[in-house]
Amino acid sequence: MKAVLIIGGAVSGSTAAQKLTAEGVRCVIIDQNHMPYGKIEDGLPRWHDKQRTKEYLKIDDIMCHELVDFVPLTRLGKDISFEDIYNIDWSCIYFANGAWKDRPFPISEIERFSNFYYQNPFVYWFNHYHENDYSGPSVEIKENALVIGGGLASIDVCKIIQLELARQKVESKIEDFDIVAMAHKGIPKYLALHDIDYKTLNIEGAATLVYRRDVENMPLTTIPDNLDAEMVEERKSARRKVLKNMQDKFLFNVSECTQPIGLHIVDDNLEGLEIIKSKIVDGKPIAIEDSNSILKGSLIISSIGSLPEPIDGVPMDGSTYNIIDKESGKFDEVDKVHGMGNAVTGQGNIKASRVSAKTVSDLTIDLLKDVSADTMDTINSNVKDWQKKVSYDGNYLDWKAKK
């Protein structure tokens, strides 16, 4: 029988397990959290409630499969070493642990300022600050915020800022105010339902999304490699329409072809960024000489992507895993180890993670070898020990009910 270890049980990990178990492969899934929901739980802002529930149910169904052993609250590199799991002769080890570490902002000095945030903790704050037992950091939302990045996750950050600015103005005026309902309808429509005109709120400084390329190159829709030039241009044009629709609903600004190159500091306060404009040549931003200027901002949020967490013994190439083949996710220097999902793509995108997991599974499944009886005994023993350490008895749905 074949037996694999999957590190991370969210979108890519559960997708791989679904394909592998369908072929009779036993899957042991370890996850650092109580539930294997990954960024579905705290990477998506809370208005994605229907999508979140849908993804939860998909993952739950896979975790209950008879060929799946789930091990919660177990973090590779902390609770179990990579050496320990690598010394077990698995058919394969799959890294589906996502990317939880925010990519460092290129101007490191910015981190000393209290009005600077990274995306992951910022979204976590938004998802939980309203809860009675919330004890995490607080964020003061201000006008004229700058969001550095591009793509759907960065736009979600802009949405949060705009929703919060509106909430500050109307929460006391609207009975049973619901920020999630406002997110679903869009700010102008939600306010209109309560006879409020957005213009009367006097919000003068909307959030600005700062993107180093043009909108046509912003990853809002996928563009397959096999499309002809005409279709590529149509997809790029669609990206601008998608962004315009989001701007109409949430009223944020966009500064494209704009690259931060320094900080605007006044009396030791961070009051914006020094930026330079660029032109796009062959899909790459090229700085325009003498186009420097100051872009003022009271709040700055970095949304430039996330990185996988370094783990002792796992080959790294700078700040990312040393993967020599993006399609199969093959790691360099170690045998029978493959990455998938956001650990490879770095996109934080559900669809991209799912596609990656399916591709990696398809490309590796024929390479999997049966494990010996002794190895299977070792796996069984380790699984029981790992589960016992976190008081998990193997009943997934009971475990979920206790959360």
Secondary structure, 3 states (H helix, E strand, C coil): CCEEEEECCCHHHHHHHHHHHHCCCEEEEECCCCCCCCHHHHCCCCCCHHHHHHHHHHHHHHHCCCCEEEECCCCECCCECHHHHHCCCCCEEEECCCCCEECCCCCHHHHHCCCEEEHHHHHHHHHHCCCCCCCCCCCCCCCCEEEEECCHHHHHHHHHHHHHHHHHHHCCCCCCCCHHHHHHHCHHHHHHHCCCCHHHHCCCCCCEEECCCCHHHCCCCCCCCCCCHHHHHHHHHHHHHHHHHHHHHHCCEEECCEEEEEEEEECCEEEEEEEEEEEEECCEEEECCCCCEEEECCEEEEECCEECCCCCCCCEECCEECEEECCCCEECCCCCEEECCHHHHCCCCHHHHHHHHHHHHHHHHHHCCCCCHHHHHHHHHHHHHHHHHCCCCCCHHHHHHCC
